[in-house]
Amino acid sequence: MSTHHRFALHLVAVLSCCAAAAGVVPAQNSQIREYPVTTANSQPEDITTIFGYAYFTESATAKIGKIYATGSVQEFATPTANSRPAGITAAPDNSSVWFTEARVNKIGRMTVDGGMTEFPINNIYADPIGITAGPDGNFWFTEFGGNNIGRITPDGAITEFPVPGVGPATGNPELITAGPDGNLWFTLYNGNSIGRITPSGTVTRFPVPTPDSHPQGITAGSDGALWFTEHTGNKIGRITPAGAIVEVDVPTPNSVPDGIALGLNGSALWFCEVDGNKIGKIEFGVPGIVETPVPTRNSSPVRIVLGPDAFPWFTQFNGNKIASITE
């Protein structure tokens, strides 16, 4: 979630096969199950999975949460107080999760038994947000304030790569994912671009056609392309590894699409609508976008992942819950 929209939330509490248009499709046989986070007002943000568990960041209470498929929750405090954990990702060997600590400019690692280690970023303006496992065995993260893409080795050595051609308020890398081409892809929230960085550190930017769209979430699809959300553009975008972009409108106006993830067997993409309070679905080969309302009002769903039971799980920033959606 961008710093801008996080502040706004505090104040208030398909392109399938390149289809040309998307209409509202009533949800059929869908069910959302919600599970409260133990700590009140924790503002759960990002989410990832290891084996039969989902792990999530609690941005307001400086904790990492662990939720079982049954819905029971464990919480682990970060060593540094008020660290504001933001992004989280699983290690490829499923031994640990890695997360960003935006307020204190650190990258954290937590083993599956709860042991934590922190690695400081040597940049007081970094504001790390998104993080993902890379194809090179390292972890890659965004620096929203530093306008860098960071790389951290499993041993904790950090290298930063500047995003060229952007200033303090004209870049702001937000979320990041591994692409199908062996590179890392990221969104530039105020740069209105999608970025690509090679494992050697070469950065290329691709402008989003819609002005001031504020691209946010990004994930690799099963079609060989990357898919991303546009916060204020209210669209879902698709970008090929060569940089060709196509966009489609989200049916609900001003929905603020955020996190996006690939579902089971790669048959569909799922995304969160923060202000629409819905979960959207784009099924490959089926025109249109299906939207399912979240039962808790004004819950602000933000991030989503394929969960421990093979269904999508998502965080509710204002609802203070973790939820799953089944079909």
Secondary structure per residue as TSV (DSSP state, phi and psi in degrees):
chain	resnum	aa	ss	phi	psi
A	1	M	-	360.0	136.2
A	2	S	-	-68.7	156.0
A	3	T	H	-60.1	-39.7
A	4	H	H	-60.5	-50.3
A	5	H	H	-75.7	-28.9
A	6	R	H	-59.9	-40.4
A	7	F	H	-64.6	-39.9
A	8	A	H	-64.2	-38.2
A	9	L	H	-65.6	-37.2
A	10	H	H	-60.4	-38.0
A	11	L	H	-70.8	-29.5
A	12	V	T	-98.8	10.4
A	13	A	-	149.4	360.0
A	14	V	-	360.0	134.2
A	15	L	T	-70.5	63.4
A	16	S	G	-85.1	121.3
A	17	C	G	54.1	39.0
A	18	C	G	59.4	38.9
A	19	A	-	-61.3	145.1
A	20	A	S	-83.5	-18.4
A	21	A	-	-147.2	155.7
A	22	A	-	-132.2	134.5
A	23	G	-	-117.4	166.2
A	24	V	E	-73.3	128.1
A	25	V	E	-118.2	120.0
A	26	P	-	-58.7	137.3
A	27	A	-	-68.9	135.6
A	28	Q	-	-122.8	129.9
A	29	N	S	56.7	34.8
A	30	S	-	-107.4	146.8
A	31	Q	E	-144.6	134.7
A	32	I	E	-111.2	127.8
A	33	R	E	-109.3	132.5
A	34	E	E	-116.4	140.0
A	35	Y	E	-129.4	122.5
A	36	P	E	-69.8	143.7
A	37	V	-	-78.9	141.3
A	38	T	S	-59.7	-48.5
A	39	T	S	-79.6	130.0
A	40	A	T	-67.0	146.9
A	41	N	T	52.3	40.2
A	42	S	-	-78.9	-17.6
A	43	Q	-	53.2	65.8
A	44	P	E	-62.2	135.6
A	45	E	E	-118.5	-77.3
A	46	D	E	-100.0	165.7
A	47	I	E	-151.1	144.5
A	48	T	E	-145.9	174.6
A	49	T	E	-133.0	148.4
A	50	I	E	-138.9	122.4
A	51	F	T	50.7	-122.7
A	52	G	T	-94.5	19.9
A	53	Y	E	-130.5	155.0
A	54	A	E	-113.0	140.8
A	55	Y	E	-115.7	141.4
A	56	F	E	-143.7	157.9
A	57	T	E	-93.6	140.9
A	58	E	E	-110.1	95.8
A	59	S	T	-68.8	-29.3
A	60	A	T	-87.0	-21.1
A	61	T	T	-118.1	8.8
A	62	A	T	54.5	51.9
A	63	K	E	-134.8	158.1
A	64	I	E	-108.7	127.0
A	65	G	E	-99.6	151.0
A	66	K	E	-129.3	122.2
A	67	I	E	-120.6	133.3
A	68	Y	E	-83.4	163.7
A	69	A	T	-60.6	-22.9
A	70	T	T	-78.4	-14.8
A	71	G	S	103.0	-6.6
A	72	S	-	-72.4	145.1
A	73	V	E	-122.4	136.2
A	74	Q	E	-113.6	151.2
A	75	E	E	-130.5	145.5
A	76	F	E	-133.1	120.2
A	77	A	E	-73.9	140.8
A	78	T	-	-72.0	149.6
A	79	P	S	-58.4	-36.5
A	80	T	S	-92.5	126.8
A	81	A	T	-68.7	153.0
A	82	N	T	52.4	38.9
A	83	S	-	-80.7	-16.8
A	84	R	-	50.7	71.6
A	85	P	E	-59.2	136.6
A	86	A	E	-120.9	-80.5
A	87	G	E	-88.0	158.5
A	88	I	E	-150.8	145.8
A	89	T	E	-148.6	154.7
A	90	A	E	-89.9	143.9
A	91	A	-	-69.5	145.5
A	92	P	T	-57.4	-28.8
A	93	D	T	-90.0	6.0
A	94	N	S	61.6	23.5
A	95	S	S	-90.4	-16.8
A	96	S	E	-163.9	167.5
A	97	V	E	-117.8	147.7
A	98	W	E	-116.2	139.7
A	99	F	E	-144.3	158.5
A	100	T	E	-96.9	147.7
A	101	E	E	-121.3	94.2
A	102	A	T	-66.2	-39.4
A	103	R	T	-74.4	-27.9
A	104	V	T	-112.8	6.6
A	105	N	T	55.6	57.0
A	106	K	E	-137.3	158.5
A	107	I	E	-110.2	133.1
A	108	G	E	-111.1	153.4
A	109	R	E	-130.7	132.2
A	110	M	E	-127.3	125.6
A	111	T	E	-74.4	166.0
A	112	V	T	-65.2	-17.8
A	113	D	T	-94.5	6.1
A	114	G	S	98.6	-1.2
A	115	G	-	-72.3	132.5
A	116	M	E	-118.9	145.0
A	117	T	E	-135.4	141.5
A	118	E	E	-118.8	145.1
A	119	F	E	-126.2	114.9
A	120	P	E	-73.4	143.9
A	121	I	-	-93.4	131.5
A	122	N	S	-84.4	58.8
A	123	N	-	-159.6	109.1
A	124	I	T	-70.0	-13.8
A	125	Y	T	-101.9	8.9
A	126	A	-	-58.6	-55.5
A	127	D	-	51.8	63.8
A	128	P	E	-67.9	137.6
A	129	I	E	-122.6	-76.0
A	130	G	E	-85.4	155.3
A	131	I	E	-152.5	145.6
A	132	T	E	-151.0	157.0
A	133	A	E	-78.8	135.1
A	134	G	-	-97.2	168.7
A	135	P	T	-74.5	-8.4
A	136	D	T	-98.2	6.9
A	137	G	S	87.6	-0.2
A	138	N	S	-104.9	177.5
A	139	F	E	-114.3	141.1
A	140	W	E	-120.7	139.3
A	141	F	E	-140.4	160.0
A	142	T	E	-98.9	148.2
A	143	E	E	-115.7	98.9
A	144	F	T	-60.9	-43.6
A	145	G	T	-84.9	-32.9
A	146	G	T	-82.0	-12.4
A	147	N	T	55.4	39.9
A	148	N	E	-125.2	160.8
A	149	I	E	-108.2	127.7
A	150	G	E	-103.6	151.4
A	151	R	E	-127.1	131.1
A	152	I	E	-126.6	130.7
A	153	T	-	-78.1	163.5
A	154	P	T	-58.0	-20.8
A	155	D	T	-89.5	-5.0
A	156	G	-	100.1	6.9
A	157	A	-	-78.8	127.4
A	158	I	E	-110.5	135.1
A	159	T	E	-126.8	139.4
A	160	E	E	-113.9	140.9
A	161	F	E	-123.1	116.2
A	162	P	E	-65.7	143.9
A	163	V	-	-86.0	117.9
A	164	P	T	-74.5	151.1
A	165	G	T	75.9	20.5
A	166	V	-	-130.4	155.4
A	167	G	-	-113.2	-174.0
A	168	P	T	-57.2	-31.7
A	169	A	T	-117.4	15.5
A	170	T	T	-123.8	11.7
A	171	G	-	-129.7	-92.1
A	172	N	-	62.1	71.9
A	173	P	E	-60.0	136.7
A	174	E	E	-113.3	-75.2
A	175	L	E	-117.9	160.9
A	176	I	E	-147.0	148.4
A	177	T	E	-149.4	158.4
A	178	A	E	-79.8	135.6
A	179	G	-	-96.3	171.6
A	180	P	T	-76.0	-7.4
A	181	D	T	-101.6	8.7
A	182	G	S	85.2	5.1
A	183	N	S	-108.6	175.6
A	184	L	E	-106.6	139.6
A	185	W	E	-122.1	141.6
A	186	F	E	-145.3	159.9
A	187	T	E	-97.4	143.8
A	188	L	E	-110.6	101.0
A	189	Y	T	-59.5	-50.5
A	190	N	T	-96.1	-5.9
A	191	G	T	-88.7	-5.9
A	192	N	T	49.3	43.7
A	193	S	E	-143.1	161.8
A	194	I	E	-106.8	132.4
A	195	G	E	-108.0	151.3
A	196	R	E	-128.8	133.3
A	197	I	E	-128.8	131.2
A	198	T	-	-78.4	160.4
A	199	P	T	-59.0	-19.4
A	200	S	T	-88.8	-5.8
A	201	G	-	104.2	9.5
A	202	T	-	-82.7	125.9
A	203	V	E	-108.6	136.0
A	204	T	E	-129.8	140.6
A	205	R	E	-114.6	144.0
A	206	F	E	-126.8	112.4
A	207	P	E	-63.4	140.6
A	208	V	-	-81.0	133.7
A	209	P	S	-58.1	-40.4
A	210	T	S	-75.1	122.8
A	211	P	T	-63.3	144.9
A	212	D	T	49.8	42.3
A	213	S	-	-79.4	-20.5
A	214	H	-	54.0	67.6
A	215	P	E	-61.0	143.4
A	216	Q	E	-130.2	-86.2
A	217	G	E	-78.9	156.1
A	218	I	E	-154.4	142.7
A	219	T	E	-153.2	158.9
A	220	A	E	-83.4	134.1
A	221	G	-	-90.6	177.1
A	222	S	T	-87.9	2.2
A	223	D	T	-101.9	10.8
A	224	G	S	83.7	5.4
A	225	A	S	-116.5	173.2
A	226	L	E	-105.4	144.2
A	227	W	E	-120.7	140.4
A	228	F	E	-142.1	161.2
A	229	T	E	-106.3	154.5
A	230	E	E	-122.4	108.9
A	231	H	T	-53.8	-59.6
A	232	T	T	-95.8	-17.8
A	233	G	T	-71.7	-19.9
A	234	N	T	54.3	44.6
A	235	K	E	-136.8	162.0
A	236	I	E	-109.0	130.9
A	237	G	E	-112.1	154.3
A	238	R	E	-127.9	128.3
A	239	I	E	-126.6	130.5
A	240	T	-	-80.2	162.8
A	241	P	T	-58.7	-20.4
A	242	A	T	-84.7	-8.6
A	243	G	-	101.7	5.6
A	244	A	-	-77.9	128.7
A	245	I	E	-117.0	136.2
A	246	V	E	-129.6	145.1
A	247	E	E	-126.6	153.9
A	248	V	E	-138.3	144.1
A	249	D	E	-73.8	143.4
A	250	V	-	-79.3	134.6
A	251	P	S	-57.1	-43.1
A	252	T	S	-76.4	122.5
A	253	P	T	-62.9	145.5
A	254	N	T	51.4	41.2
A	255	S	-	-78.9	-18.6
A	256	V	-	56.3	67.5
A	257	P	E	-63.9	140.4
A	258	D	E	-129.3	-104.7
A	259	G	E	-67.5	149.5
A	260	I	E	-143.5	143.0
A	261	A	E	-150.5	155.8
A	262	L	E	-86.7	137.8
A	263	G	-	-89.4	-170.8
A	264	L	G	-60.3	134.0
A	265	N	G	61.9	12.6
A	266	G	G	68.0	20.8
A	267	S	-	-83.8	-17.4
A	268	A	E	-153.9	158.9
A	269	L	E	-109.7	142.0
A	270	W	E	-123.0	141.2
A	271	F	E	-144.0	157.9
A	272	C	E	-96.8	142.0
A	273	E	E	-114.9	103.5
A	274	V	T	-62.1	-53.7
A	275	D	T	-88.2	-23.4
A	276	G	T	-73.3	-18.4
A	277	N	T	55.3	45.4
A	278	K	E	-139.0	163.4
A	279	I	E	-110.1	126.5
A	280	G	E	-100.7	152.7
A	281	K	E	-137.1	130.4
A	282	I	E	-116.4	113.4
A	283	E	E	-98.3	125.4
A	284	F	T	-61.3	130.8
A	285	G	T	86.9	-3.1
A	286	V	S	-122.3	117.5
A	287	P	-	-62.7	148.2
A	288	G	S	96.3	170.9
A	289	I	E	-119.2	128.4
A	290	V	E	-93.9	132.4
A	291	E	E	-119.7	134.2
A	292	T	E	-119.8	120.2
A	293	P	E	-65.1	143.7
A	294	V	-	-83.7	132.9
A	295	P	S	-58.0	-42.9
A	296	T	S	-74.3	124.3
A	297	R	T	-69.0	142.7
A	298	N	T	52.8	38.1
A	299	S	-	-77.4	-20.6
A	300	S	-	56.3	67.2
A	301	P	E	-65.5	133.0
A	302	V	E	-120.9	-48.9
A	303	R	E	-125.6	154.1
A	304	I	E	-145.2	149.7
A	305	V	E	-153.9	155.6
A	306	L	E	-69.2	119.8
A	307	G	-	-88.8	-175.9
A	308	P	T	-67.9	-16.4
A	309	D	T	-106.9	15.7
A	310	A	S	73.8	11.5
A	311	F	S	-111.6	157.7
A	312	P	E	-67.0	136.9
A	313	W	E	-118.2	145.2
A	314	F	E	-143.6	159.6
A	315	T	E	-97.1	149.0
A	316	Q	E	-117.2	103.6
A	317	F	T	-61.5	-47.0
A	318	N	T	-91.6	-26.3
A	319	G	T	-75.4	-15.3
A	320	N	T	56.2	44.0
A	321	K	E	-139.3	160.4
A	322	I	E	-111.5	137.4
A	323	A	E	-135.9	156.9
A	324	S	E	-125.0	152.1
A	325	I	E	-124.3	129.4
A	326	T	E	-118.1	163.8
A	327	E	-	-120.8	360.0
